Each structure stands twice: as structure tokens, then as C-alpha cells.
Amino acid sequence: MFVFVETTVDIMDFTGDTEFLYEDTIEFDSGANLQKVALVTLIKDAVFLFPERDAEGIEETILLGTEEDGVRISGFFLDDNELIFTNEKPYVIYGFAGVPPNKTLAINPGARIHFHSQSGIIVARDGTLKVNGALSTTEELENEVIFEGDRLEPLYDDVAGQWAAIWLTAGSINHEINYATIKNASVGIIMDSFNNASNGATLKINNSKVFNSSNTALLGTTASIEATNSIFHNSGQSAVVARLGGDYNFNNCTISNYWNGSFRQDPTLLISNAIPNTEFTADLTAANFTNCIIYGDRNLELALLDDGTSTFNFKFENSLLRFNDSSNSFDGIPAYDFSNISLYNQCILNVDPLFEEVAAFKLRIDNTGGANGIGDPASVTATDISGTTRSTSTVSGEGPDAGAFESSDLSGT
């Protein structure tokens, strides 16, 4: 027998704090045998955002597409007075919180956003998302913006797929995500753009972590994405997908996959100028990965799918790649000619980066690993994701490192 208990508490009836432990009991009385089961839950004061219901009980929805051929999802558009998220209280979102056209959702440093199952944020055409996190100095990540599910029990700390996604729809513009952690989603970030570059559908990700997504950490479709000092780690499929062309520039990023929640078939990084098994194709104008780590526990962690119809431009420089073609299946395919310096310049293959602890999402690298000292001093970021100054040495093996973190001696950890 399962007994489910839900409680609604006015926090001001009990405390002036923003959170506390609420305790109660269930009593089972059978004659002289009285038994009690303790109930303990954490109560947090929060801002709850959810779709309204009309007089007939019909829930508010957001239309995707046109009335003729579109679909509706559970959601609502944020009012003007809801377009700034602060760090005063956590936010709990049911359904999709929509950013209206020509509006900006600004999220302040230290904000905490929790999503119910199948919920997320969606940004309409000409809408903008600005995540304004900042570098933190404590383990509490006091200045970082954190997106995660609304289950607060320790059991759910690392359960993927608890909520849907941050969805930046085609035509939305000028997105920036700084110092954010996006965890346990189905897809961490979806960036759609079927506009040409002059329309400015853009996403810039800096010093951020997207990990433990049941599907994909970052999914770009004909998108324009720039990412620096960021981590895309552990996904049920590819960690990063750049499909149907677009323009992508990644510098000092770690793209890694050691997923063990199910069988994974896809490589950690997939780049394509088409959508497989469809007639859709578009130019891949650029896919540049500089000072990056692309690694995982599969032999082949990179897939380059050129349909031969549209432009397919890519380049890896000063990066560590996992591509162990033990059966020589890719011999003679130009895209995988790792001796071609116009495609692969100063890259290292199949040397373990020696991450600190991949299962715990700790992606610091050891100073004896494959990413140590292989970065280009002229193009690396000045500091890493933790604020550590990068090496400026040009001596081989002593230069800056690839990936989001500068290396350190992890032998004692």
C-alpha cells in the first residue's frame, strides 16, 4: 500500500525565514496498538508560475506555429512585471513560461529556477533570454544561475529528464547565458533559427555547464551559436548536436559523454548540414572548435555528416578528440583525414584527459592528461570557467590547456 501526502503551507504562519523543515505524523490506530509514521519535508518560500484556467477549467496554452497547422503546449506568457527573475526566492514553473515577442527575460545572479515535469522556458520570435550569472567564490555557487527540476529530495539530484528544455525558437534573438548550470533536463538548450545571419538569431554561452540531459545538452538547428569556457556533459544521445547547417564557434569548451543511464549509440558531438533521413539541407557556414575537448567512453565521439548538397565547413584546432577508428572504417573519407591541417590543426587524438570524476560531473583535468598544454596561447580565454588564469607560455607542454578548465594536480583528490 502506498500513501501519498500533499501539504500546502503558508510559510508566514510558521517562520520569517525563506525555508524550514515541516514535520507531521500519520497515526495508525488498531485498538491498543498505536503506531506513528514521521513525515518530514523541506518547505521553501517560492514564486510559483503556472498556466491559468478559464471559467470552464481549460488550461492556458501557447501556440507553436499557425492556427491551421500549429500545435499547442501547456504554457503561458510572462507578464511585464514577471520578466526579471531575482535571487530573493526560487522560482517554480509549471508548463512552459513564455517570453513574448519583443520582450526580454532577464535572470539575475544567484537566481534558482525549478521546473515541474514537462516544463521549461520558451522564447518567442524577436524575444530574448539574458541569463546574467556571475563567478561564484563558494561551493554554494551564490552568483551562478541554476536551472533544475522541482524535486528537492537527494534521490533526484542526478536524475536526468525531470523537465523539458530551454527552447529558443526560430526568430528569437540576442540570447546570452553566463555562469549558469542547466541540469537534469530532457534537452538542456534548443536553439532554432531558420533565419539568415542578418536577422541575428544568436546564442552566446559563457562559463556555463549543461549536464545530465536524457536526450541532448545543446541542440542547434541552422543556428548561430558561440560558446566559451563551457561544459556540455553526459547525455543519453549526443551532448552537442549542430544540425541542418548554421554557424558555430566553440572555444575552450569541454564536450564529453560518459552516459550510463541507458545504451548510447550517438557520438558526443554530431555535426551535419542536413537532418538525417529527410530532404532538409542547409549550408554549414562554419563549425569551429578551438582549444576544446571532445571526449567520452566510446571509440568514436565525433560524427561529421555531409549530405554533399550544401556547404560543409568545419575546423578543429588545438583540441583533444576521441576518435579511435580501430576497424579503419573511415579510411579514405576526407572529413576524417586527421593529417589535413586545414581541418585538424594541432589536434591530439585518443589521449585520456583524466577528468576528476565524470560520474559526479567534475570535469577538472589532471596536468598529466591529454588536454594539458595543447591550447593556443593566442586564442585561449584569459581565465577558465573557475576564474583561474590560463598559462601564457608558448613552450610545448607548458602552454594553456584545452577545455573549460585549466589543469591541476589531481593525484591527491
N, C-alpha and C positions, 0 to 999 in steps of 0.2 A: 504494500500500500504506500502511495506517495501522497504527502500532504504539502500543498503549495500555499505559501502565506505571502500576501502582499500588504504592505503598510503605507499609509500616507500620513506624513508627519509635518506639522508646522514647526519648523526649526526654532522659531522665536518663542514657542511655548516651553522650550527646554533649555536653551542656551543662547548666548550672544555670539558664539563662535560660528564659523562657516562649516564646521563638520564636527561630528561626535559619534560615539557608539550608542546605538539604541538597543535596549535589552528588554525581552519579554519572555514568557514561557507558554508552552502548551501543556495543559494538565490532562492526564488520563486517569479517570477515577473508576475503579472497579471495586465497589464495596469498601473494604478496609485497605485496599491496595491503591494508594495514590502515587502516581509517577509523574515526573515533570521532565519536559524536554526544553532546554535553554535555547532561546532564539537571540542571536546577536547579529546586528548588521551595522555597517557604516552609513551614516546619514550625512550627505553633503548638501549644502545650500547651492543651488544652481539656477541658471537661466534655461528654461525649457522652451524649445521652439518646435512647432509641430503644425501639420495641416489642420485648418479649421473644418468644422462640419456645418452644413447649412441646416435649415429648419427640418428638412426631410432626412437628416442624418447622413447625407452624401459627403464624402471626404473630398477636400480640396486637392486638385491635381495640377500638374504642369504639362503643357502640350509640347511634345517634341515633333517638329515638322509642321505640316499644314493640317487643317481640319479634315481635308479629304483623305490624306494618306499618312497622317501622323499617328503617334501613339501617346497615351497619357500615362504619367507615372505619379505615384503618391508624392506630393510636394507642395511647396508654397513659395511665393516670392517674398524676400525680406523687405520690410518697410524701411523708409529712410532712417528712422531712429534705431534700426537694428543693424546698420551697415558698418558699425565699429564694434569689434569684439575686444573686450579688455581682459585684464588678468584678475579682476576683482572676484569673479565667480566662474566656475566651469560652465560650459555650455553643453546642453544635451539636445541632440537633434533627432527628430523622428521624421522619416521621409526625406526628401531632398530639399535642402534650403537653397532657393534660387537667388542668384544675383541678377537683378533686372537689367535690361539694355541701358547703356549709357550710365551705369552706376558702378561704384567700386566698393567691394567688401574689403575693409582694412582690418587686419588682425594684429593686435599689439603684442609686444614682447611678453612672454610668460603666460599667454593665454592657453587654456586647456579646452579642447573640443572633443566631445564624446558623441558617438553615433550609435543609434539603435540598429538592429538588424535591417539590412537592405536600405540603409540611409546613406546620405552623403551631402556634398555641396555640388551644385551645378551652376555654371555661369553662362548666361545668355549671350547672343550676338551683341557685340560692342560693350559687353560688360567686362569687368576687370577684377582679378583677385590679387591682393597685396598682402603677403604674409611677412610681417616685419619683425621676425625674431632677431635675437642678438646673442652674441657669445656669452656663455654662462661660465661661472667660476666654481660652481659646486656640483656635487652629484645629483642634486635636485633639479638641475637644468632650469634654474629660476628664470632665465631670459628666453629660453627656447619655446617655440610654439609646438604643442604636441597634439596630434590627431590620432584618436584610437577609439575602440568600442566602448560601450557603456556598461559592460560587465566588469565590476571592480574587484571581484574575487581573484586571489592569486592564481587560481586554477586557469583563469582566462588570460593571464599575462602574455602568453605566447601562442594563442590560438588564432590561426590565420582565417580570413574570410568572415570576420564578425560584422563588417559593414561593407558598403558597396564601393564608393570611389569619390575622389575629387575630379569632377568632369568639367573640362574647359571646352565648351562646344565650338563648332566651326563658326568663325567670325568674332569670337571673343578675343580681346586684345590686351597687350601690355601686362601680362602676368609676371609677378615676381614672388619667389618663395625663398626666404632667407632664414637660416637657422631653424629648421623645422624637423620634427620627427613624425613620419607618417607610417603607422604600423598596423598590422593585422587586418588590412582591407582585402577585398577581392582583387581590385586593381587600385594601386596607390594613386596614380595620376593618369587621366586620359586627356590627351591634348589633340583635338581635332582641328584641322584647318584645310578647307578646300579653296582658300583664297590665295592670290599671288602675293609676293612679298610686300608689295606696296600697300597692301591692306593691313599689314602689321600684326597679324595673328601670331603672337610671340609668347614664349615661356622662358623665363630665366630662373634657374635653380642654383642657389649658392649655399654652401656649408650645411647641407641638409642630408637626412637619412630617410630612405624609403625601404622598409624591410618587412619580411614575413607576409607577403601577399599570396593569397591562394591561387591567383592567376598570374598577374604581371605587376611589377613595381611601377614601370613607366611605359605607357603605350602611346606612341605618336603616330598619327596618320596624316600624311602630307603636311607635317608640322614644321615649325621653326623653333628649335629648342637649343638653348645654351645652358650648359651645366658646368659648374666649377666646384672643386672640393666637396663633392657629394658622393653618397654611397647608395647603391641600389643592390639589395642583398636578399637572397632566399625567396624564390617564387616557385609556385607549382608548375609554371611553364617558363618562358624566358623572363629574365629580370628586366631587360630593356628590349622593346620592340620598336623599330623605326621602319614603318611600312608605307607603301604607296608613295614613295618618294619623300621629298621635303628637304629641309636644311638643318643639319645637326652638328653642333660643335661642343665637344666634351673635353675638359682639361682638368687634370689631377682628380679624376673620378675613379672610384672602385666599383666595378660591376661584377658581382660574384654570386655564385649559386651552389649551395650545398644542401638543397632541399631534401628532407627525408619524410615529409608528410604523406607522400604517395609516389608512384613511379613517375619520373620526369623524363620526357622524351626530347624536349626542346633545349637548345643551347642557351647559355646565359645572355648572349647578345645576338639578336636577329635583325638584319638589315635587308630591306627589299624595296624595289621600285614598283612593286605590284602587291595585290592581295592574292595569295595563293588560291588556285582553283576558281578564280574569277577572271573576267575580262578587263578588270580595272587596272590601269597602269598610269604612272606619273613620274616625272623626272626627279631623280635623286640628285639634286644640285650639289650637295656636299654632305659627307658624313666623316667628320674629322675627329679622331680620338688621339689626344696628345697627353703624354705623361700619365697614362691610365693603366689600370689593372683590369683585365678581363679574364676571370679565372673561375674554376669550380671543380667538382669532383667527377665530371665526365671527361672523356678524352677530347671531345670536340665541343668547345664552348663558344664557337663563332660560326654563324651561318650568314653567307652573302648570297642573296637570291636575286639574280639579274634576269629579267624576262627577255632581254635582248631587243626590246622595243623602245623603252625610254632610257634617258641618260642614267648612268650609274657611276657616280663619282664618290670615292671614299679614300681615306688615307689614315694609317696608324703610324704614330711617331713616338719614339722613346717610351714604348709601352711594353708591358708584360702580358703575353697572350697564352691561353691554354688551347693548343691545337695539336694533339698527338695523333697524327694520321698513321696509326700502326699498320693498317692494311694497304696504305698507299692509294686509297680510293680517289684522292683528289689530285694526284699527279697529272700534270698537263692542263689543269684548269687555271687560266691566267689569274683569276681573282685570288687564288690561294698560292701564288708564287711569292713566298716569303723572302726570296732573294731580290725581288724587284723593289729597289729603294724609292721608286715613285709611288709605291703603295704601302711599303713597310720600311720605314727609315729608323734605324737604331732600335729595333724591337727585339725582345727576348722571348723565347718560346719555352714553355713547359718547365719552368723552374719555380718551385713552390714559393709563394710569397710569405709563407709561415705566418698566417693570421693568428692573432692571440687566441680566440675561441669562437669559431664560426657559429656553433650552436647557440651561443649566448649573444650573438650579434656584436661581438667585439672584434673590430676589423683593424686594430693596430697591427703593424707589420714588424717582424724582427729584423734587426740590422744585418742578419746573415741570409735573408730571403732574396728571392729573385727580383724584387722591385727596388732593392736598395741601390741607390746611387746611379740609377739609369735615366733619371729625368734630365731634361734640357734646361740648364740654368737660365737661358734666355726666354723661356716661355712658361716656366712653372709659376704657380701663385706664390706671393711673398710669404704667406703663412699657410699652415694646413688647417683642417677643419676644427682642430682644437685650439688654434691660435698660436701654435708653435712655429717659430721662424724656420723657414726652409734653408738648407745649405745653399751657398752660392759658389761652392767650389767647382772648378772645371776639371779637376783631376778624376780620372776614371775610377769608379767605385766609391768616391768620396763626395760626389755631387748630390744634388737633391734627388728625392725619391719619386717614383711613380705612385699613383693612388692618392686617396684623400688624406692619408696620414703620413707624416714623416716617420721613419723607422726609429725604433729604440731597442734596447737590450731587453728582451722578454724572457730570458733564460731563468730569471728568478721569480716569474709570475706564475 
